[in-house]
Amino acid sequence: MITIIEYGLGNLGSIRNMLVRSGIKCTVSGDPDVIQSASRLILPGVGHFKFAMDTLHERGLVTVIQQRVREARVPLLGICLGGQLIGRYSEEGDVAGLDLVPMDVVAFDRARLTLGEKVPHMGWTVTPHADIPLFASVQQPARYYYVHSFHFRCDDAHDEIAWAEHGYRFASGVRHGNVIGVQFHPEKSHVYGQQLLRNFAAMEFGA
Amino acid sequence: MKRIRVIPILLLAQSGMVKTERFAKPRYLGDPINAVKIFNEKRADELVLLDIEATAKGRIEFDWISDIVSEAFMPIGYGGGVASVEQAAELFKRGVEKIVVNTAAAENPNLISQIAARYGNQAVVASIDVKMNFWKKSRVYTRNGRKEAAADPVTLARACRDAGAGEIILTSIDREGTFGGYDTALLETVASAVDIPVVANGGAGAVDDFKRAVTEGKCSAVAASSMFVFAKKDEGMLISYPSEQELQDKFWSRIPRSGAGI
């Protein structure tokens, strides 16, 4: 059972639709007690980083998420803004994140967008990935739908698990222990994202 | 090679899917859910649903939209009758990613700002419909092409961008449903005037037209409607979407690397 964390900023309908269609049991909740007892979490999110963190604080969700992920080692998948929120810090709003993955979230460096690429990066981008269970059986070449103006910047390249190019190459997937973040939208990425979500639901997370 | 989005636009009316020509003569095409299932199977990049009766009826068919989007595992834009941020919130909750505003873009730009402030610029698409008036001037029309707006296309596009729209769907009413190709001059005028993506619409009849919308029209993405629901002009209904290979060979590979701001 996957618990999708509801805090008013996600495209929850889309994620739930995709999980239900894929035969994955899920529940949607913003109740800290429910999240406290969840065995697997998805943190969605669309919008502004600071607004999202403020909302998570207001609803008393920051501590419970951190505690469950750090102490109980509950697997968590962050999607889009949810993937950014698991970082330490974001330039969007100049605020701290959930600090579950040693990375910062930075704006696209416009000086490096030399072919007139626009921000936000919006559309389908072919996304190579590391050979890990999260991407098992995903059809190749895998492509995913992206919409974002900021991207991950990992301290340690070993945490990077997927990459995309928009003006330059950046990490679009990260994994640090039981925490995974993806910049793209698997719930809106046809069979590619469907397989990824199935893998997340089924994969084993060792320490 | 850059992938450029190819977006089917489905028109909703009469409790089903319809197709118009120059915004008139709606032809009933059946259940949109079947079409959405086919576009899903064909892995279409994105879909836009436009309820062309909603503004006049003053009502959004939320439950129907829910049913349709539950079959679509790609980004979905919805337009038609959205006049408040509460309605937008309800649509997002049901699985829509982007709200398309047309009449409201011209009549109430505040709505764009309100949706963008809460859900981000990427969640608001301004749809601008343009028709040549009697004096051969390009004019914006709202209310499904019925009412001439005060602003010209470039002025309205800039206003929508400033209000917070993340992209613009620019439709030539004169070309819509004709299969005669996009109005690339119109596209270029607007796409060059704003720094957000402009999506070409109105007139596409073949994949070659997509290329011209980007190389000549300077657009960032292409949309079409008739081309994806009819075999050919004045022929029977046939839901189709070009294959990955066809798009690569006839479209993406022919766009110079620096040719488009995507």
Chai-1 contact restraints between the chains, C-beta under 6 A:
chainA,res_idxA,chainB,res_idxB,connection_type,confidence,min_distance_angstrom,max_distance_angstrom,comment,restraint_id
A,G13,B,K93,contact,1.0,0.0,6.0,A-B,restraint_1
A,G13,B,R94,contact,1.0,0.0,6.0,A-B,restraint_2
A,G13,B,G95,contact,1.0,0.0,6.0,A-B,restraint_3
A,S14,B,G95,contact,1.0,0.0,6.0,A-B,restraint_4
A,N17,B,S70,contact,1.0,0.0,6.0,A-B,restraint_5
A,N17,B,G95,contact,1.0,0.0,6.0,A-B,restraint_6
A,M18,B,F73,contact,1.0,0.0,6.0,A-B,restraint_7
A,G47,B,Y119,contact,1.0,0.0,6.0,A-B,restraint_8
A,G47,B,G120,contact,1.0,0.0,6.0,A-B,restraint_9
A,L115,B,R257,contact,1.0,0.0,6.0,A-B,restraint_10
A,L115,B,S258,contact,1.0,0.0,6.0,A-B,restraint_11
A,G116,B,G261,contact,1.0,0.0,6.0,A-B,restraint_12
A,K118,B,G261,contact,1.0,0.0,6.0,A-B,restraint_13
A,P120,B,Q122,contact,1.0,0.0,6.0,A-B,restraint_14
A,G123,B,R5,contact,1.0,0.0,6.0,A-B,restraint_15
A,W124,B,R3,contact,1.0,0.0,6.0,A-B,restraint_16
A,W124,B,D45,contact,1.0,0.0,6.0,A-B,restraint_17
A,Y145,B,P75,contact,1.0,0.0,6.0,A-B,restraint_18
A,V147,B,Q122,contact,1.0,0.0,6.0,A-B,restraint_19
A,K188,B,M74,contact,1.0,0.0,6.0,A-B,restraint_20
A,K188,B,P75,contact,1.0,0.0,6.0,A-B,restraint_21
A,H190,B,R43,contact,1.0,0.0,6.0,A-B,restraint_22
A,H190,B,F73,contact,1.0,0.0,6.0,A-B,restraint_23
